[in-house]
Amino acid sequence: NAGVTQTPKFQVLKTGQSMTLQCAQDMNHNSMYWYRQDPGMGLRLIYYSASEGTTDKGEVPNGYNVSRLNKREFSLRLESAAPSQTSVYFCASRILPGQGSGELFFGEGSRLTVL
Amino acid sequence: EDQVTQSPEALRLQEGESSSLNCSYTVSGLRGLFWYRQDPGKGPEFLFTLYSAGEEKEKERLKATLTKKESFLHITAPKPEDSATYLCTVVSGNTGKLIFGQGTTLQVKP
């Protein structure tokens, strides 16, 4: 049972380039999330999908887009990468819809550097 | 404004030296408080959920407690393998949003 799988694990981009971070979960969870983690800032929510077919903005959505491809997959796209988007990105899922109770299951992270 | 503050930011202990980590919160209508452990280069891993004041949960050397204003993660006789960053998050009853603290980095020396 893989849980939450993120690809790629590491990526270096030049300013202005685009890329997509992929996330898949095999736990039949309804909700999926993208967070970024920066030193001294904690985990900040970028976008989430409460259920298949829906997506909503989180705390720091600017510069990102998401797609909930199906119940298993939730991708995060950077259309024109900026150095401020250098961070560690975590995908997470939880069984319940919405943002309420229920623990999150996290992937191992994608480390992105924008030069 | 909903807020979660963890203290201390960093904690160094000798093996066997018990201590506590603090998570103070101000939210409108707590709907749940979660503790996670995060190892370097890994994603956070769920430890405990607490829902109401007075509730306690235990797992090996860890014990989490909850009051109306804060939660403590007590570590009894820690071992080097307990070294990690411990994250606290609360669910706001008003907004349903998850609010993360910045974490406490624990180092246990043999």
Interface residues (C-beta under 8 A of the other chain):
Chain A: V4 G40 M41 G42 L43 R44 L45 F90 A92 G98 Q99 G100 S101 E103 L104 F105 F106 G107 E108 G109
Chain B: R31 G32 F34 Y36 G41 K42 G43 P44 E45 F46 T49 Y51 L87 T89 V91 T95 G96 K97 L98 F100 G101 Q102 G103
